[in-house]
């Protein structure tokens, strides 16, 4: 079988020959920008700005300081602003809602230093453009002593065959409820890899199965001491605390899990349960509603809980409607029987005049098994892939209006500024490939390293065409397996291009936190009827369009692309492709001699289910070298990453020839 995947190209003269092998997946990317009037949609200048002498436009710049949860600071702050054409220095204190206002700011690049008593000082790069008379910037300040939980997770521990064997045996024992055997295997795993939070978490799960709650709690806390944002440990710890009656601690753990990792339906459900137990019914209703929306047909528990919360709030009609949905849509589940009881009780209460509010139950007095549908032990199986983007959401800041056209216009301008002066850059690309079994267990790791070259081609007066090439650094010239993935690193750049604008629908969902930065979260989806989208597969000479949906995260300050995640808009039945989840993280890489910083891909991951088989590919880039556009073709090495960007790709030394 011959199978390739590619990205739509505007001209056949730009295409390079496809790689030949028995099974190949190619996903090369096109980056193309057009001048206004040459097709596509430009981010419109929606408001006119002030003109200085010589036609230079100025804006009123508002810098909003927020904590890492997106709320205004609880103390006055100061913002120092330096940069622009004259490298001027200005200072402003925050006013209402922690906003510092600078009038008459000219277009250009700036550095903003934000300070506030009780918070860490933060320096952010700002990109100011004349797309209107006003520009809103958001900067997040961690509290003093707050860890950098927003940074990417540690790279992980190399999975040795012995460690993999112990974890597999432990997982099999968990599935059979043989908790003592599972504990023994995971304990050996911790001895083999004491810095691996996954195996420590699983040790805690086996302790829960043995009803050793204190030891389980210590294991989850141990995992979090290694990776403060370890999602399953945070959720498991919160659930354990909730079952033990430690409601305040449970809320803190679950809120942190949501803040750092976002939430699927179960995290929202646990938060709703915790808020209900604390008597915070408004918050409980909010999270129960989100859990019900995300769960859809997966579980009736959120709807059941939502009705119970609404009954306590006196919203009897809403409660009745949600319980009826449980009875109708989940007729065979135990929750349906409970919903019928609730409906019967509500009917009796409605028929009996009452002058007092519904009685509230003190859940702290109930045994563990009586708490609302909470499992004692978290699920043992590891999820084989991230949740679909429509089953997972992230915490959003309140009162942060987002204008999607302006954000996209700023991001495209920033991208052009970054790429217009460079011809190509090189890096070392490390690729890992694993097959994953039906229990979510990864198989043997196959890896390969390549010299990775990205070419930036000028296309017309103001456009760019990006292409990539690889050459193996070992005797094995091909990819680790017959399944090859290329071009993932440029996917986010393609989404921003005007050439794709008519094919995509965009919606700004709000302001969130990515790696400790304030970022605009924008959802996109390819429109129905698009035949030549960003990704296509080729099999036996025939092309198949891969319909996409996804999210991009764009820095609120510099408008650099931070991350992209995509999923299938719907399965591609003709290819039996049921999952295709892609994620790419981008970050700053600084280079010597040019004083330039490019925003480049750090890593990319793909999770795919094809013909019933599951695959995981991971690409990571390091050792960047930059070729400048001049007659000498000078090459620059990256500098060390700036403070606070400890996870940026670093140079390993050596010089280019």
C-alpha positions, 0 to 999 in steps of 0.5 A: 500500500502507498500512503502519503499525507501532504499539505495543499500547495498553490502551485505544482512548481513548488512541490518537491518529490515525495519520499518513496517507501512502502508506507509513508505519512507526509505532512509538509506545510505551506506558509503563504502570506498575501498583501491586502487585495491579493486574496484572502482576508486580512485582519481589519484595522477596525479603528483609526489611530492617532497619526504622528509626524511622518504618518507614524500611528500611535495607540493607547496601550493598556497593560492589564496585570492579572494573577496566574488564574486571570483575576486582577491583582489585589494590590496596586502595581507598577509597569515600566515600559521601554522600547519603540523607535526612540528606546524611550522609558515610561512608567505607569501605576495600575488603576481600576482593575489593575490596568496601567494606561500609556497614551500615544505609544508608537508602533514597535517592539517594547519590554514591559516590566511589571511589579506588584507587592506580593507578586513576582516581577515579570518582564515581557516582550510587547509587540505594538501595532497600529490596528486601531486606536487602542491595544489591550495587553495582559501580563500574568504575575505569579504570587511570591512562592508560587511554583512555575506549574505552567511550564511544560512537563519534564521530558520524562525518564527513559523507559528501560525494558525492565521498568516497562516490564514492571509497569506492565505487570502492575497494570495487569494486576490492577485490572484484575484487582490484585492490588498487593501484586500491583503494589509490589511491581510499582514499588520495584518500578519506583526503585528503578526510576525514582524520578518518574511521577507516572510510576509513583502515581500508579503506586498510589493507585495500588495503595488506594486499592488496599485501603491505605489512604495515608500512603496513597496520599503520600505517593500522590504528593511525592509525584507532585513534588517531582512534577507540580502539574502532574494531572492524574496525581492532582485529580487523584489527590483531590478525589481522595481528599474529597472522600476523606472529608477534607473539602478545602484541600480537595478544592485547592487540588482540583482547582490547581489541576484545572488551572494547570492542565485544563479539565475534562468532564470528570475534573469538572464533576469532582469540582462540582461535588467538592463545591456542593459539599462546601455549600458553594452551590453557584460554583457547583452548578457552574462546574456540573453544567460544564461536566454535563456538556463535556461528558455528553453520552459518556456518563449520566453522573454530571446531569444527576449531580446538576439536578441535585445542586439546582434542587438545593438552590430552589431551581426545581424546574431546572432540576426536574428537566435534568433528572428527566434527561437522565431517565430518558438518555441513560435508562439502563444506568443506576443513575436513572433509578436515582433520578426517578427517586429524585423526581418522585421526591420533588413531586411530593415536595411540590404538592406539599406547601413548605415555608422553609428551604430544602434541608441540606445534608452534611456530607462530612457525616456520611460514609465514603460509599455514600458520597455522590458517585465518586470512585475510591480508586482513580481509573488504572488504565492510562489514557492512550491519547489526549482528549479531543479538543471538544472534550477538554477545556481550559480555565479562562480569565473573566472580563477579558474581551477578545477580538479574533480578527485583531488577534490574528492580524497581530499574530500574522504581523509578528510572524512576518517580522520574525521570518522576513530576514532569514533564509533557512535554519537547521536543527537536530530533530529527535523522533520517537515512535511507539505503538500503543496497545488497547490498555494504553500501554506503549510498546518498545520505543524506536527512535532516530535523529536527523539533521533537520533543515527548514528553508524559508523561500520568498514567494512574491513580494511579501510572502513566504514558502516554508519547506523542510528536509531531513538527513539521517545521522545514522546508518539507518536513513529512514524513519524509525518505522514505515510510518513517517511524519513530517511537517508537524512543526509548521502546522500552526504557522499554516493556520495563521496564513490568509490563504487558509482564512476562507477555509477556516472558521475562527472563534476567540474563546478567551484569555488563558494561561500557557506556560505562565503566559497570558494567551488568547485561546482561539478555536478554528475548524475547517469549513464543510465542503473544503476539498483542498485543506491544510492536510491531505493523504495520498493512497494509490495515487488518490488524494484524501482530504483530512478535515481538521478542527483545533485550537491555537494559543497566541501570546497576549503580549508579543502575539507569538504562537505558543501552541497548537492542537488539532483533531479530526473534525470527523473520522475519515471512514475511507481510510479507517482513520478514527483519531488524529491528534496533533500538538506542537509547542513553540518558543523563543530561540535566541542566536548569537551575533545577530541579536535575533530571537526566532519563535520556533517549534520546540516539540511536536506530538501525534496520536493516531488510530489507523485501521484499529492500530494506535501510534504515538510519534514525538518530535523534539528539536535542539541545536538550532543554527540560523542562516542569515539572508545576506551575501555571506550566508553567515551562521549563528548559534543559539544563545542560552535561553533567557531567564524563565524560559528554562525549557527552551531548546539549547545549543549543545556546542560546536560550530557549523561548517 
